[in-house]
Amino acid sequence: MRLEQLQAFLAIAESGSFQQAARKCGVTQSTISRQIQALEADLEVQLFHRTAQAKLTLAGERLLPRARKICQEWRYVTEELADLMAGKQPELCVAAIHSLCAHYLPPVLQKFCRNYPDVQLRVTALGSDRALKVLKDGLVDLAIVMNNRFLTTSPEMVTQVLYDESIEVLVGANHPLAQYEQVPWSELIRYPQVVFKDGYGMQRLVQERFDRLGATLQAVLEVNTLDAFRGVARQGELIALLPQSALVEACLDPTLAVRPIATTNGDSLATGSSLSRQVVMVTTQDRLNIPPIQYFWQLVKELVPPKLSVGDKGTWGDQGDGEDEGDEGFYIAPTLMASYNGNAIS
């Protein structure tokens, strides 16, 4: 059964004439007759009484409402797909790590909404692994996350590297590691740590590095907010490994100390052991053909991270989190789902 056969059937049923139906469909009468014959052969029933006026048989009467519904649904879906490819989709959904949402995305959101005012932009702040999962499940159109090669290398995924940032050590001001200008790995592995809970990108990154070093990660406490990391480190016993963008406020706190990790200076574990995270943008190849998604993708490539002068270093506003560390960003809603209308996040 073919769609044009149903369309021919409807044209005849509505006009009562093969000849008029042929004119309506823009084909010859013989073509209309062949289409109906083929449809009747497929269904193994006669649909019209062959009289001066084409009149529906009982089988034709039963088929009529369903044929109308099928053809109507086809019209709807073709219109929706045409609108989609013309950039008229109703919304664009993005999942991103909190630090991006708080500090890097606002100019992107503002510019996107000026150019696509009819597209509802929805931003969900999620951890990297969760964001990639909802992308794979088709719940969002695009994810901006810490790279996870196991989740971003499937054939349908398109990945754009945005930036890399080093991981540093957060300790209390009076902690023994605070005496170092650069903390040796041989010293760092001796101390118990506060870490992200299992399944978070940063927790996995730190655990993998300890495994490579043949060291045991003494993870004695799991938290997921930056305030909690600072509060625990402030007590003076536990340390934390966090990205630079998570540590700006800690650098301004006299009760805390932030130190880079040593990669030289005779540290037996240091060679090749710098630690950093890579932030990437991910979507699927088919989505990149949709104009609003394509435009958002290009904006992020151009604006994230912000292009700063030397004098701006340290004033990025990177006072957000490492990855999944809570809701310090300027717009994160309690539900972690926010809608952007070009003026505010609510």
C-alpha positions in Angstrom: 0.0 0.0 0.0 1.3 3.4 -1.0 0.3 6.9 0.3 -0.7 8.1 -3.2 -3.1 5.2 -3.5 -4.9 6.3 -0.3 -4.9 9.9 -1.6 -6.4 8.7 -4.9 -9.1 6.8 -2.9 -10.0 9.9 -0.9 -10.1 12.1 -4.0 -12.6 9.7 -5.7 -14.7 9.2 -2.5 -15.0 13.0 -2.1 -15.7 13.9 -5.7 -17.6 10.8 -6.7 -15.8 10.7 -10.0 -12.5 9.0 -11.2 -12.2 11.8 -13.8 -12.5 14.7 -11.2 -10.2 12.8 -8.8 -7.6 12.6 -11.6 -7.8 16.4 -12.2 -7.5 17.0 -8.4 -4.4 14.8 -8.1 -2.8 16.1 -11.2 -2.6 12.7 -13.0 -4.4 10.9 -15.7 -7.6 9.0 -15.2 -5.9 5.8 -16.2 -3.3 6.4 -13.4 -6.0 6.9 -10.9 -7.7 3.7 -12.0 -4.4 1.7 -11.7 -3.8 3.1 -8.2 -7.3 2.0 -7.0 -6.9 -1.4 -8.6 -3.6 -1.9 -6.9 -5.1 -0.8 -3.5 -8.0 -3.2 -4.0 -5.6 -5.9 -4.8 -3.5 -5.3 -1.6 -6.7 -5.2 0.5 -8.4 -8.0 -1.4 -11.7 -6.1 -1.4 -13.6 -3.9 -3.9 -13.8 -0.3 -2.7 -16.1 1.3 -5.3 -19.1 0.2 -7.3 -18.2 0.7 -10.9 -21.3 2.7 -12.0 -21.8 6.1 -13.6 -20.9 7.6 -10.2 -18.1 6.1 -8.1 -19.9 4.9 -5.0 -18.2 3.4 -2.0 -18.8 -0.3 -1.2 -19.2 -1.4 2.4 -15.4 -2.0 2.5 -14.8 1.4 1.1 -17.0 3.0 3.8 -15.0 1.2 6.5 -11.7 2.4 4.9 -12.7 6.0 4.4 -12.3 7.4 8.0 -9.0 5.6 8.5 -7.6 6.7 5.1 -8.5 10.3 6.1 -6.7 10.0 9.4 -3.6 8.4 7.7 -3.4 11.2 5.1 -4.0 13.9 7.7 -1.2 12.5 9.9 1.1 12.5 6.9 0.3 16.1 6.2 1.0 17.0 9.8 4.3 15.2 10.0 5.5 16.7 6.7 4.6 20.2 7.9 6.4 19.6 11.2 9.5 18.3 9.5 9.6 21.2 7.1 9.3 23.6 10.0 12.0 21.8 11.9 14.4 22.1 8.9 13.5 25.7 8.5 14.5 26.4 12.1 10.9 26.7 13.5 11.3 24.1 16.2 9.4 25.0 19.4 12.3 24.5 21.8 16.0 23.8 22.1 17.2 21.8 25.2 20.7 22.0 26.5 22.3 20.1 29.4 25.5 21.5 30.8 27.8 21.3 33.8 27.1 24.0 36.4 30.2 26.1 35.9 29.3 26.6 32.3 25.8 27.5 33.1 26.8 30.1 35.7 29.7 31.8 33.9 30.2 31.0 30.3 26.7 30.4 28.8 24.9 33.7 29.7 26.3 35.6 26.7 25.5 32.6 24.5 22.0 32.4 25.7 21.4 36.2 25.2 22.7 36.2 21.7 20.8 33.0 20.7 17.5 34.4 22.0 17.9 37.6 20.1 18.3 35.7 16.8 15.8 32.9 17.6 13.1 34.6 19.7 10.5 32.0 18.8 12.6 29.1 20.1 12.1 28.3 23.8 15.6 27.7 25.1 15.7 25.3 28.0 18.9 24.8 30.0 19.4 21.9 32.5 22.3 21.9 34.8 23.6 18.3 35.2 26.7 16.4 35.9 28.7 15.2 32.9 27.7 11.5 32.9 24.0 12.3 33.4 24.0 15.0 30.8 25.5 12.6 28.2 22.9 10.0 29.1 20.0 12.3 28.6 21.5 13.3 25.3 21.7 9.7 24.2 18.1 9.2 25.3 17.0 12.1 23.1 15.9 14.3 26.0 18.2 17.2 25.2 19.7 18.4 21.9 23.1 19.3 23.1 25.4 18.7 26.1 28.4 20.6 27.4 30.3 18.4 29.7 33.6 17.1 31.0 34.9 14.7 28.3 34.2 11.0 28.8 35.7 9.2 25.9 33.5 6.1 26.7 30.3 8.2 26.2 31.3 10.6 23.4 33.0 8.3 20.8 29.9 6.5 19.4 29.4 7.0 15.6 26.4 9.2 15.9 28.0 11.7 18.3 29.8 14.9 17.2 32.3 16.3 19.8 33.8 19.7 19.9 36.7 20.4 22.4 36.1 23.8 24.1 38.9 24.1 26.6 41.2 22.4 29.1 41.8 23.4 32.7 44.2 22.0 35.3 43.2 20.3 38.5 44.6 21.8 41.7 44.7 21.0 45.4 42.4 22.6 47.9 43.5 22.5 51.5 43.1 24.3 54.8 45.5 27.2 55.3 47.2 25.3 58.1 47.4 21.9 56.3 50.9 20.5 55.9 50.5 20.6 52.1 50.0 24.4 52.2 53.7 24.8 52.7 54.4 23.6 49.2 54.4 26.0 46.2 53.6 22.9 44.1 52.3 19.8 45.8 54.3 16.6 45.0 52.1 13.6 44.1 54.2 11.5 46.6 52.9 13.8 49.3 49.4 14.3 48.0 48.5 10.6 48.0 49.2 10.3 51.7 46.2 12.4 52.8 42.5 11.5 53.0 40.3 13.3 50.6 36.8 14.7 50.2 35.5 13.7 46.7 32.5 13.9 44.5 30.1 11.0 44.9 30.4 8.0 42.6 29.3 8.6 39.0 30.5 12.2 38.8 33.1 13.0 36.2 35.6 14.6 38.6 35.4 11.6 41.0 36.2 9.3 38.1 39.0 11.5 36.9 40.7 11.5 40.3 40.2 7.8 40.8 41.7 6.9 37.4 44.8 9.0 38.2 45.4 7.3 41.5 45.0 3.9 39.9 47.6 4.9 37.3 50.0 5.9 40.0 49.4 2.6 41.9 48.1 4.6 44.9 45.1 4.2 47.1 42.6 7.1 47.0 41.6 7.6 50.6 38.1 8.9 49.8 36.6 9.4 53.3 33.8 11.8 52.4 31.6 12.5 49.4 29.9 15.8 48.7 28.6 17.6 45.6 28.6 21.3 46.4 31.5 23.8 46.3 30.5 25.2 49.6 30.8 21.8 51.1 34.3 21.3 49.6 35.5 24.6 51.1 33.8 23.9 54.4 35.4 20.5 54.8 38.8 21.6 53.7 38.6 24.6 56.1 38.5 22.1 59.0 42.1 21.3 58.2 42.3 17.5 57.8 40.9 16.6 54.4 42.1 17.8 51.0 40.3 18.0 47.6 41.3 18.0 44.0 39.2 20.4 42.0 39.4 22.3 38.6 40.7 25.8 38.5 37.3 27.3 37.8 36.1 25.8 41.1 38.8 27.5 43.2 38.5 31.2 42.6 36.6 31.9 45.8 38.9 29.6 47.7 41.9 31.6 46.5 40.3 34.7 48.1 39.7 32.9 51.4 42.5 33.3 54.0 41.4 30.1 55.8 42.1 28.1 52.6 45.0 27.4 50.3 45.1 26.4 46.7 48.2 24.8 45.3 49.1 23.4 41.8 50.2 19.8 41.5 54.0 19.4 40.9 55.1 17.7 37.8 58.9 18.0 38.3 61.2 18.8 41.2 62.4 15.3 41.6 59.0 13.9 42.5 59.2 10.2 41.6 55.5 10.2 40.7 55.4 13.5 38.9 56.7 12.6 35.4 53.8 12.9 33.0 51.4 13.3 35.9 49.8 16.7 35.4 46.1 16.4 35.9 43.5 18.3 33.9 40.0 18.0 32.6 38.7 18.7 29.1 35.4 20.4 28.5 33.6 19.4 25.3 30.3 20.1 23.5 28.5 17.1 22.2 25.4 16.5 20.0 24.4 14.1 17.3 25.1 14.5 13.6 21.5 14.7 12.6 20.8 17.5 15.1 23.6 19.6 13.6 21.5 19.9 10.4 18.8 21.8 12.4 19.4 25.6 12.1 18.8 26.7 15.7 21.0 23.8 17.0 23.7 24.6 14.4 23.6 28.3 15.4 23.8 27.5 19.1 26.8 25.2 18.4 28.6 27.9 16.5 27.9 30.5 19.3 29.4 28.2 21.9 32.5 27.5 19.8 33.0 31.3 19.4 32.2 32.5 22.9 33.2 29.6 25.3 35.5 30.1 27.0 35.5 34.0 26.8 38.3 35.5 24.9 40.1 37.5 27.6 43.0 39.9 27.7 46.0 39.3 30.0 44.6 42.0 32.4 41.4 40.0 32.7 43.1 36.9 34.1 41.7 35.9 37.4 38.5 37.9 36.9 36.6 35.6 34.6 33.8 35.3 37.0 34.8 31.6 37.3 33.4 31.5 40.8 31.4 28.5 39.9 31.9 24.8 40.5 34.2 22.1 39.3 31.5 20.2 37.6 28.4 19.1 39.6 29.0 21.2 42.7 25.6 22.7 43.4 23.7 25.7 42.4 26.0 28.8 42.8 25.3 29.8 39.2 23.3 32.9 38.4 20.3 31.0 37.1 20.1 27.5 38.3 16.5 26.7 39.4 15.8 24.4 42.4 14.6 21.8 39.9 17.8 22.2 37.8 15.6 23.0 34.9 15.4 26.6 33.6 13.8 28.3 30.7 15.5 31.3 29.1 13.4 33.9 27.4 16.1 36.4 26.5 15.8 38.4 29.7 15.9 36.1 32.6 16.1 32.6 33.8 13.2 31.4 35.8 
